[in-house]
Amino acid sequence: MEVMLNEEQTSHLKQYIYSIATISIDEARRHAGIDKPFLKQKHMAEWFDISVNTLNKWERQGLPTITIDGIKLYSKDEVSKWVLSHQK
């Protein structure tokens, strides 16, 4: 099946696809925490693609955390440095 579009329809379709792609990319970035310098535990584990149990183990081994009013946060920069310091 072949669909023929005129220039105006093609332009609208391109704009629509661009809009959907932009929204999807922004949503994925927010979900991944790319734009956030600090993450909560679950999101930090997701960011490193590890389990929360592994993250807890790393904490016992010295992984830096920040706790404010009982909320634990992780600095992506500091955690990355810590992980790199264990590079062999």
OpenMM code with the backbone's topology and positions (N, CA, C; nanometers):
from openmm import Vec3, app, unit

residues = "MET GLU VAL MET LEU ASN GLU GLU GLN THR SER HIS LEU LYS GLN TYR ILE TYR SER ILE ALA THR ILE SER ILE ASP GLU ALA ARG ARG HIS ALA GLY ILE ASP LYS PRO PHE LEU LYS GLN LYS HIS MET ALA GLU TRP PHE ASP ILE SER VAL ASN THR LEU ASN LYS TRP GLU ARG GLN GLY LEU PRO THR ILE THR ILE ASP GLY ILE LYS LEU TYR SER LYS ASP GLU VAL SER LYS TRP VAL LEU SER HIS GLN LYS".split()
positions = [
    Vec3(0.0843, -0.1170, 0.0000),
    Vec3(0.0000, 0.0000, 0.0000),
    Vec3(0.0892, 0.1238, 0.0000),
    Vec3(0.0605, 0.2155, -0.0844),
    Vec3(0.1384, 0.3376, -0.0964),
    Vec3(0.0487, 0.4560, -0.0617),
    Vec3(0.1034, 0.5481, 0.0169),
    Vec3(0.0289, 0.6679, 0.0555),
    Vec3(0.0986, 0.7881, -0.0064),
    Vec3(0.0232, 0.8701, -0.0726),
    Vec3(0.0777, 0.9899, -0.1353),
    Vec3(0.0302, 1.1114, -0.0563),
    Vec3(0.1235, 1.1958, -0.0145),
    Vec3(0.0905, 1.3166, 0.0595),
    Vec3(0.1374, 1.4384, -0.0198),
    Vec3(0.0580, 1.5447, -0.0076),
    Vec3(0.1046, 1.6685, -0.0701),
    Vec3(0.2052, 1.7354, 0.0236),
    Vec3(0.2652, 1.8468, -0.0192),
    Vec3(0.3696, 1.9126, 0.0609),
    Vec3(0.3187, 1.9558, 0.1981),
    Vec3(0.2001, 2.0102, 0.2041),
    Vec3(0.1436, 2.0557, 0.3314),
    Vec3(0.1234, 1.9376, 0.4263),
    Vec3(0.0707, 1.8277, 0.3768),
    Vec3(0.0501, 1.7096, 0.4592),
    Vec3(0.1841, 1.6527, 0.5064),
    Vec3(0.2803, 1.6514, 0.4172),
    Vec3(0.4139, 1.6033, 0.4523),
    Vec3(0.4747, 1.6905, 0.5620),
    Vec3(0.4595, 1.8204, 0.5498),
    Vec3(0.5109, 1.9140, 0.6493),
    Vec3(0.4444, 1.8906, 0.7847),
    Vec3(0.3130, 1.8744, 0.7867),
    Vec3(0.2399, 1.8494, 0.9116),
    Vec3(0.2826, 1.7167, 0.9737),
    Vec3(0.3015, 1.6150, 0.8915),
    Vec3(0.3442, 1.4847, 0.9417),
    Vec3(0.4840, 1.4941, 1.0031),
    Vec3(0.5742, 1.5648, 0.9371),
    Vec3(0.7097, 1.5831, 0.9904),
    Vec3(0.7064, 1.6563, 1.1242),
    Vec3(0.6247, 1.7615, 1.1340),
    Vec3(0.6126, 1.8372, 1.2583),
    Vec3(0.5559, 1.7491, 1.3691),
    Vec3(0.4577, 1.6671, 1.3360),
    Vec3(0.3958, 1.5779, 1.4331),
    Vec3(0.4973, 1.4752, 1.4845),
    Vec3(0.5707, 1.4147, 1.3939),
    Vec3(0.6708, 1.3150, 1.4332),
    Vec3(0.7805, 1.3803, 1.5172),
    Vec3(0.8243, 1.5002, 1.4786),
    Vec3(0.9255, 1.5725, 1.5556),
    Vec3(0.8754, 1.6011, 1.6967),
    Vec3(0.7499, 1.6443, 1.7067),
    Vec3(0.6908, 1.6758, 1.8370),
    Vec3(0.6860, 1.5517, 1.9259),
    Vec3(0.6411, 1.4411, 1.8720),
    Vec3(0.6330, 1.3172, 1.9501),
    Vec3(0.7725, 1.2718, 1.9924),
    Vec3(0.8679, 1.2785, 1.9017),
    Vec3(1.0044, 1.2368, 1.9336),
    Vec3(1.0645, 1.3250, 2.0426),
    Vec3(1.0435, 1.4559, 2.0323),
    Vec3(1.0963, 1.5494, 2.1321),
    Vec3(1.0369, 1.5222, 2.2699),
    Vec3(0.9077, 1.5028, 2.2762),
    Vec3(0.8405, 1.4738, 2.4032),
    Vec3(0.8921, 1.3424, 2.4613),
    Vec3(0.9075, 1.2412, 2.3778),
    Vec3(0.9556, 1.1107, 2.4241),
    Vec3(1.0991, 1.1185, 2.4755),
    Vec3(1.1828, 1.1925, 2.4072),
    Vec3(1.3222, 1.2083, 2.4506),
    Vec3(1.3281, 1.2829, 2.5831),
    Vec3(1.2509, 1.3898, 2.5971),
    Vec3(1.2478, 1.4651, 2.7228),
    Vec3(1.2000, 1.3771, 2.8376),
    Vec3(1.0980, 1.2969, 2.8125),
    Vec3(1.0455, 1.2074, 2.9156),
    Vec3(1.1505, 1.1034, 2.9541),
    Vec3(1.2186, 1.0479, 2.8570),
    Vec3(1.3237, 0.9492, 2.8847),
    Vec3(1.4379, 1.0123, 2.9643),
    Vec3(1.4738, 1.1361, 2.9300),
    Vec3(1.5801, 1.2062, 3.0026),
    Vec3(1.5393, 1.2284, 3.1482),
    Vec3(1.4139, 1.2701, 3.1697),
    Vec3(1.3668, 1.2906, 3.3074),
    Vec3(1.3660, 1.1586, 3.3834),
    Vec3(1.3185, 1.0533, 3.3183),
    Vec3(1.3118, 0.9231, 3.3835),
    Vec3(1.4520, 0.8734, 3.4181),
    Vec3(1.5457, 0.8950, 3.3314),
    Vec3(1.6828, 0.8503, 3.3536),
    Vec3(1.7588, 0.9415, 3.4489),
    Vec3(1.7051, 1.0597, 3.4771),
    Vec3(1.7716, 1.1518, 3.5675),
    Vec3(1.8899, 1.2215, 3.5059),
    Vec3(1.8957, 1.2276, 3.3770),
    Vec3(2.0092, 1.2887, 3.3092),
    Vec3(2.0256, 1.4350, 3.3473),
    Vec3(1.9167, 1.5061, 3.3660),
    Vec3(1.9228, 1.6488, 3.3945),
    Vec3(1.9364, 1.6794, 3.5436),
    Vec3(1.9324, 1.5778, 3.6273),
    Vec3(1.9380, 1.5989, 3.7718),
    Vec3(2.0786, 1.5700, 3.8251),
    Vec3(2.1340, 1.6610, 3.9047),
    Vec3(2.2663, 1.6347, 3.9611),
    Vec3(2.2604, 1.5389, 4.0810),
    Vec3(2.1439, 1.5266, 4.1445),
    Vec3(2.1272, 1.4404, 4.2613),
    Vec3(2.0103, 1.3465, 4.2363),
    Vec3(2.0257, 1.2216, 4.2821),
    Vec3(1.9218, 1.1221, 4.2631),
    Vec3(1.8912, 1.0521, 4.3949),
    Vec3(1.7688, 1.0040, 4.4076),
    Vec3(1.7323, 0.9191, 4.5202),
    Vec3(1.7829, 0.7780, 4.4907),
    Vec3(1.7757, 0.6921, 4.5921),
    Vec3(1.8364, 0.5597, 4.5847),
    Vec3(1.7906, 0.4778, 4.4635),
    Vec3(1.6618, 0.4671, 4.4439),
    Vec3(1.6095, 0.3849, 4.3338),
    Vec3(1.6611, 0.4347, 4.1988),
    Vec3(1.6592, 0.5661, 4.1818),
    Vec3(1.7027, 0.6225, 4.0542),
    Vec3(1.8540, 0.6130, 4.0355),
    Vec3(1.9301, 0.6202, 4.1456),
    Vec3(2.0747, 0.6028, 4.1340),
    Vec3(2.1062, 0.4598, 4.0919),
    Vec3(2.0360, 0.3641, 4.1497),
    Vec3(2.0569, 0.2245, 4.1105),
    Vec3(2.0223, 0.2051, 3.9628),
    Vec3(1.9132, 0.2649, 3.9196),
    Vec3(1.8745, 0.2551, 3.7779),
    Vec3(1.9788, 0.3210, 3.6885),
    Vec3(2.0296, 0.4363, 3.7329),
    Vec3(2.1285, 0.5106, 3.6545),
    Vec3(2.2531, 0.4261, 3.6299),
    Vec3(2.2938, 0.3476, 3.7320),
    Vec3(2.4107, 0.2604, 3.7187),
    Vec3(2.3737, 0.1217, 3.6680),
    Vec3(2.2456, 0.0962, 3.6517),
    Vec3(2.1973, -0.0346, 3.6075),
    Vec3(2.2415, -0.1452, 3.7033),
    Vec3(2.2213, -0.1157, 3.8330),
    Vec3(2.2515, -0.2126, 3.9384),
    Vec3(2.1292, -0.2232, 4.0284),
    Vec3(2.1295, -0.3220, 4.1159),
    Vec3(2.0187, -0.3364, 4.2095),
    Vec3(2.0375, -0.2416, 4.3280),
    Vec3(1.9289, -0.2165, 4.3986),
    Vec3(1.9366, -0.1347, 4.5195),
    Vec3(2.0234, -0.2059, 4.6229),
    Vec3(2.0181, -0.3397, 4.6270),
    Vec3(2.1031, -0.4146, 4.7200),
    Vec3(2.2510, -0.3897, 4.6927),
    Vec3(2.2888, -0.3855, 4.5656),
    Vec3(2.4277, -0.3567, 4.5308),
    Vec3(2.4642, -0.2148, 4.5718),
    Vec3(2.3732, -0.1209, 4.5511),
    Vec3(2.3983, 0.0164, 4.5923),
    Vec3(2.4180, 0.0237, 4.7438),
    Vec3(2.3361, -0.0479, 4.8194),
    Vec3(2.3511, -0.0523, 4.9656),
    Vec3(2.4863, -0.1111, 5.0047),
    Vec3(2.5295, -0.2146, 4.9335),
    Vec3(2.6606, -0.2756, 4.9596),
    Vec3(2.7710, -0.1736, 4.9341),
    Vec3(2.7586, -0.0999, 4.8228),
    Vec3(2.8575, 0.0032, 4.7918),
    Vec3(2.8620, 0.1103, 4.9001),
    Vec3(2.7447, 0.1442, 4.9551),
    Vec3(2.7411, 0.2430, 5.0643),
    Vec3(2.8221, 0.1937, 5.1835),
    Vec3(2.8068, 0.0653, 5.2176),
    Vec3(2.8830, 0.0090, 5.3293),
    Vec3(3.0327, 0.0104, 5.3002),
    Vec3(3.0676, 0.0151, 5.1709),
    Vec3(3.2080, 0.0194, 5.1304),
    Vec3(3.2594, 0.1625, 5.1143),
    Vec3(3.1726, 0.2617, 5.1417),
    Vec3(3.2165, 0.4006, 5.1405),
    Vec3(3.1558, 0.4900, 5.0335),
    Vec3(3.0585, 0.4400, 4.9588),
    Vec3(2.9923, 0.5227, 4.8572),
    Vec3(2.9358, 0.6483, 4.9230),
    Vec3(2.9679, 0.7673, 4.8724),
    Vec3(2.9208, 0.8907, 4.9361),
    Vec3(2.7702, 0.9125, 4.9174),
    Vec3(2.7066, 0.9560, 5.0245),
    Vec3(2.5639, 0.9899, 5.0215),
    Vec3(2.5429, 1.1223, 5.0936),
    Vec3(2.4269, 1.1799, 5.0718),
    Vec3(2.3868, 1.3031, 5.1395),
    Vec3(2.2510, 1.2756, 5.2016),
    Vec3(2.2356, 1.3014, 5.3302),
    Vec3(2.1065, 1.2826, 5.3951),
    Vec3(2.0612, 1.4160, 5.4517),
    Vec3(1.9433, 1.4594, 5.4085),
    Vec3(1.8845, 1.5840, 5.4557),
    Vec3(1.7412, 1.5533, 5.4977),
    Vec3(1.7100, 1.5817, 5.6237),
    Vec3(1.5765, 1.5553, 5.6776),
    Vec3(1.5305, 1.4125, 5.6492),
    Vec3(1.6227, 1.3178, 5.6626),
    Vec3(1.5903, 1.1768, 5.6438),
    Vec3(1.5814, 1.1322, 5.4990),
    Vec3(1.6062, 1.2226, 5.4057),
    Vec3(1.6021, 1.1880, 5.2630),
    Vec3(1.7455, 1.1679, 5.2159),
    Vec3(1.7724, 1.0471, 5.1645),
    Vec3(1.9070, 1.0156, 5.1177),
    Vec3(1.9172, 1.0484, 4.9698),
    Vec3(2.0212, 1.1243, 4.9366),
    Vec3(2.0473, 1.1622, 4.7976),
    Vec3(2.1885, 1.1198, 4.7602),
    Vec3(2.2092, 1.1065, 4.6320),
    Vec3(2.3387, 1.0689, 4.5777),
    Vec3(2.3782, 1.1721, 4.4734),
    Vec3(2.4980, 1.2245, 4.4844),
    Vec3(2.5520, 1.3147, 4.3840),
    Vec3(2.6072, 1.2289, 4.2703),
    Vec3(2.5559, 1.2498, 4.1504),
    Vec3(2.6037, 1.1696, 4.0376),
    Vec3(2.7533, 1.1906, 4.0159),
    Vec3(2.7999, 1.3128, 4.0336),
    Vec3(2.9429, 1.3411, 4.0165),
    Vec3(3.0276, 1.2664, 4.1192),
    Vec3(2.9878, 1.2764, 4.2464),
    Vec3(3.0663, 1.2134, 4.3529),
    Vec3(3.0602, 1.0617, 4.3455),
    Vec3(2.9447, 1.0079, 4.3138),
    Vec3(2.9320, 0.8624, 4.3014),
    Vec3(3.0157, 0.8133, 4.1835),
    Vec3(3.0134, 0.8877, 4.0733),
    Vec3(3.0951, 0.8491, 3.9573),
    Vec3(3.2434, 0.8491, 3.9939),
    Vec3(3.2871, 0.9496, 4.0680),
    Vec3(3.4266, 0.9551, 4.1118),
    Vec3(3.4610, 0.8345, 4.1992),
    Vec3(3.3675, 0.8023, 4.2907),
    Vec3(3.3903, 0.6893, 4.3808),
    Vec3(3.4028, 0.5597, 4.3014),
    Vec3(3.3141, 0.5406, 4.2072),
    Vec3(3.3182, 0.4190, 4.1256),
    Vec3(3.4491, 0.4132, 4.0462),
    Vec3(3.4875, 0.5244, 3.9868),
    Vec3(3.6129, 0.5279, 3.9096),
    Vec3(3.7356, 0.5041, 3.9977),
    Vec3(3.7266, 0.5418, 4.1242),
    Vec3(3.8403, 0.5201, 4.2145),
    Vec3(3.8628, 0.3711, 4.2406),
    Vec3(3.7644, 0.2882, 4.2064),
    Vec3(3.7778, 0.1442, 4.2249),
    Vec3(3.8160, 0.0734, 4.0945),
    Vec3(3.8508, 0.1519, 3.9962),
    Vec3(3.8902, 0.0965, 3.8662),
    Vec3(4.0271, 0.0279, 3.8793),
    Vec3(4.0376, -0.0870, 3.8195),
    Vec3(4.1653, -0.1624, 3.8268),
    Vec3(4.2371, -0.1542, 3.6956),
] * unit.nanometer
topology = app.Topology()
chain = topology.addChain("A")
for resn in residues:
    res = topology.addResidue(resn, chain)
    for name in ("N", "CA", "C"):
        topology.addAtom(name, app.Element.getBySymbol(name[0]), res)
